[in-house]
Amino acid sequence: MRLVGLGDATDRAVWDYANANGFTLVSLDSDFAEIAVLLGPPPKVIWLRCGNQPTAAVETLLRSHAAAIVGFELDATAACLEIY
């Protein structure tokens, strides 16, 4: 987020940026999952329920759920995907 000037932005500002730019949010933060339930997509939220992990572990987790992520992205009504 720092690279686009949102290092200190509110969750809503990040949400709005993702929505305006066609991004999916990937976060450990439940706040984005809650916003997704309230507002619906877009943007979509991938909520990582693994706690703080090294980058390599998060990469492995995301890759192991690649099929579910593709299905989630194709479902226009899906707002949040929880990955454990």
C-alpha positions as CSV (number, residue, x, y, z in Angstrom):
1,M,0.0,0.0,0.0
2,R,2.9,2.3,0.6
3,L,3.9,2.1,-3.1
4,V,0.6,3.8,-4.0
5,G,0.6,6.3,-1.2
6,L,-1.8,4.4,1.1
7,G,0.6,3.4,3.8
8,D,-1.4,5.2,6.5
9,A,-4.8,5.0,4.8
10,T,-8.0,3.9,6.5
11,D,-9.5,0.6,5.7
12,R,-12.2,2.4,3.8
13,A,-9.7,4.3,1.7
14,V,-7.9,1.0,0.8
15,W,-11.3,-0.5,0.0
16,D,-12.2,2.4,-2.3
17,Y,-8.8,2.2,-4.0
18,A,-9.1,-1.5,-4.6
19,N,-12.6,-1.0,-6.0
20,A,-11.6,1.8,-8.3
21,N,-8.7,-0.2,-9.7
22,G,-10.2,-3.6,-10.0
23,F,-8.1,-5.2,-7.3
24,T,-8.9,-8.1,-4.9
25,L,-7.8,-7.4,-1.3
26,V,-5.8,-10.2,0.4
27,S,-5.5,-9.6,4.1
28,L,-5.1,-11.2,7.5
29,D,-7.4,-8.4,8.9
30,S,-11.0,-9.3,9.7
31,D,-12.0,-5.7,9.1
32,F,-12.0,-6.2,5.3
33,A,-14.1,-9.4,5.6
34,E,-16.6,-7.4,7.7
35,I,-16.7,-4.6,5.1
36,A,-17.2,-7.2,2.4
37,V,-20.2,-8.6,4.2
38,L,-21.7,-5.1,4.6
39,L,-21.0,-3.6,1.2
40,G,-20.6,-6.7,-1.0
41,P,-18.3,-6.9,-4.0
42,P,-16.4,-5.3,-5.6
43,P,-13.8,-5.4,-4.4
44,K,-13.5,-9.0,-3.4
45,V,-11.6,-10.0,-0.2
46,I,-9.4,-13.1,0.4
47,W,-9.2,-13.4,4.2
48,L,-6.1,-15.4,5.3
49,R,-6.9,-17.1,8.5
50,C,-3.4,-18.4,9.1
51,G,-2.0,-15.7,11.5
52,N,1.3,-14.0,10.8
53,Q,3.4,-16.2,8.7
54,P,6.6,-15.7,6.6
55,T,6.0,-14.6,3.0
56,A,7.0,-18.1,1.7
57,A,4.3,-19.7,3.9
58,V,1.6,-17.3,2.7
59,E,2.7,-18.0,-0.9
60,T,2.4,-21.7,-0.4
61,L,-1.0,-21.3,1.2
62,L,-2.3,-19.2,-1.7
63,R,-0.9,-21.6,-4.3
64,S,-2.5,-24.6,-2.5
65,H,-5.9,-22.9,-2.8
66,A,-5.4,-21.7,-6.4
67,A,-8.5,-23.5,-7.7
68,A,-10.7,-22.1,-5.0
69,I,-9.4,-18.6,-5.7
70,V,-10.1,-18.9,-9.4
71,G,-13.7,-20.1,-8.6
72,F,-14.1,-17.2,-6.2
73,E,-13.0,-14.7,-8.7
74,L,-15.4,-16.0,-11.3
75,D,-18.4,-15.8,-8.9
76,A,-19.7,-12.3,-9.3
77,T,-21.8,-12.5,-6.1
78,A,-19.0,-13.9,-3.8
79,A,-17.6,-11.2,-1.5
80,C,-15.2,-13.0,0.8
81,L,-13.1,-16.2,0.6
82,E,-11.7,-17.4,3.8
83,I,-8.5,-19.5,3.5
84,Y,-7.1,-21.5,6.4
